Structure formats: C-alpha cells, structure tokens
Amino acid sequence: MSDARRNSKPIIPDSWSPRGKAILLDFGSLAVLAFITRQILEIILNESGVQDTSYYFFGWTAVVYGLFLNKDMLHGMSIGKTIAGFRVIVLKTGDTASPLRCLVRNLFLILGPVELVVLLYSENRRIGDFVAGTTLVSSGVSAQSGKVNYAEVVLACLVSFALIYVVAYFFG
C-alpha cells in the first residue's frame, strides 16, 4: 500500500455515526444531482435561445426537491441508507414503509435543526417518524423488501411536486 493511501483520511470520519453518514450521503448526492442537472438545463436553455427561463428553473426546482422528499421511496432506502445499511419500516408491523409513508416522513425535513434535536432525544426517531409511524432499522432487521408498488411511487412523486408547486405559488 502506498504511503499516500495509508496516510489518507476518509471523506466521512469513522467517528461519525452510520446514521450521520447516511444523512451526509443523502444531502451530498442531492447537491451533486442538483448541480449537474442545473448545468445541463442552463446549457440547453442558452443554446436554444430561450429568454424567460424562470418557468424552466421552477420546474427543475420542483423535480429536485420532489426527488429529495421521495428519496426513500424504493424499499424504504435512499442512497445514503443503502450504503450505510438502513431501511425505513412501519413501526407497528415491521414492513418496509410505503412510498407515501416515506413522503410524509420526509416532509418534516423542512424543520431541519428541530428534527435533529428531536432525533438526539427520541431513540433514533425524528418528528417525521412519529407522524408517519415509521422508524429506521438496519436493512437486514425484520424488513421485507417485497415488490415496488410503482403506482404508489408515481403518486408520491406527483403529490410532492404538487405540494412544492403550492408552496412556491403562495410563498415564492
């Protein structure tokens, strides 16, 4: 092993909890997705000569935030949760949380710091978990992956896009 590799530090410190790593990976992957897609959209709009780009960027924003709200919709796992080995389940049944339940859970991410404080004092459940009746477990713990209900995935995406549109319309 080379000296550089032996002396290099991991991007995410080992002292971080696995859940902290999952959160960082989720936000990091969203940031990369948002940056790349925004650059592509900007290039396309500049090349096509579109003058009023506000509608296009509003649509882009709705899609990016909609995807973030639905980050756990496939088997109750986001990119970060998949890498860190977690899954969102229904607390009462132990089944994998549905896409709509995950959407309800993630709507409370808007509370940001409040969610983190609650998470620290509530045995690994945040406000969204309490409202949606979910919890986070290791992906191998009593969670059935089952088949993905694509109709519910599409419905969750449409609901999130509609919510973002309404919020942006009244507050944007």
N, C-alpha and C positions, 0 to 999 in steps of 0.2 A: 504494500500500500504506500502511496506517495506521501511525503510529509505534508503537502498542501491538503490532501484529503483527510489525513489523520488529525490535523490541527483545525480543520474547518468546523464551524458551528452550524447546527441545523437551523433552517429558516424559522421554524417554530421551536422554541426552547422545550427541552424534555420536562422541565418543571411545570409546564402548563398542563392543566387537566385535559383529559381526552375531550371533554365537552367544550372547553375553551378552544382547543384545536379545531373542532368541528365548526364552531362559530366563526373563527378566523378564516377557515377554508370556504365557508359559505359566502361570507362577505367579500372575500378576495376573488372568488370565482364570479360573483355578480359584478364586481368592479371591472374585471377583465372583459367579461361579456359585454358590459355596457360600453366600455371604451372602444372595443373592436367594432361593435355594431354601429356605434355613433360615427366612427371614422368612415366606415363603408357608406352609411347613409349620406354623410356630408359629401363624399366624393361623387356619389351618384347624383345628388341634387345639384352640385356645382357643374357637373358635366352636362346635365340636361337643361341647365339654364333656368331652373325654377326660381322665381323671385320671392314669393311668400312661402317660406319653409316652416312656418310656425305649426301648421297642421301636421306636417310630417314628423316634426320633433315631438309634438304632443302624442302622436300615435306611438312613436318609438318609446317615449317615457312610459306610456300605459303598458306596453308589452314588457319592458324590462321590469317594472315594479310588479306587474301581474305575475311574471315568472318567479320573482322573488317570493311573493306571497304564496305561490304554489310550489315552492322548492321541495317540499316533502311528499308530493302527490304520487310518486311511484313507489309503492311498497313502504310508505312512511319513512322514506330515506332521501336526504339531499346528498349533494356531492360530499360535503363535509361529514355528514353522518355515515355515509357509505365507507369513506376512508377511515374514520375514527371507530367504526363498528357499532353504530347506534341505529335504533328504529323507533318511530313513534307508534305507540299502541293505544288502544282503548283501555282505560284503567280497569273497568268492570269486567271485561271479557278476555283481555289479553290478545285480541285480534289486532291485526295491523290497522292503523287508523285510515279511514277512507280519505280520498282527496278533499271532499268538502269539509270534513272534520279538521284536516290539516290546514285548510284555508282559514277556518275560524280561529284555530290556534295561532296562526301566523299574523292575523290581523292586529294582534296586540303588540307586535314588534314595533309599532309606531310609538309605543310608550318607552322605548329604549332603555334609559337608565333605571326607570321604575321597574321594568321587567327584570333587570339584572339584580336589583336589590331584593326583590321577591324571590328570585331564584336562589340567592345566597341563604335565605332564611326559611325555605319551604321544602326541604328534602328533594331537591332537584326538579321541582315543578315551578313553572312560571305562570303568570296570570292567564295566558292563553291556554295552558294545560288545564287549569281549573275550570275555565269556561267551556272548553271543548271536551272535557272528561278524558284527557289523554295524559300519558307520561312517556318518558324516554327510557328505553332499556337497551342493554347490549343486544345487537342484532340476532344473536343466537338464542335469546331468552324468550321462551313461550310466545313467539310471534310467528304467525303463519303468513308467509308471503302471498300465497294464492295467486289468482289471476288479476290482472289490472282491469278495472272497470273503466274502459275508455270513454264511455258516455259520461261518467261522473268526472273524469279528468277534464273533458271538454266543458262540461257545465261549470266546474270550479274555475277554469280559466275565464269563461265568459262572465261569471259573477264578479271575479276580481277585476277584470277590465272595466265592467260597468261601474263598480264601486270607485275605481280610480277616476273614471270619467266624471262621475257625480261630484266627487271631492274637488277635482280640478275645476269643474264648472262653477261651483259655488265659492271656492276659496282661492282659486288660481287667478 
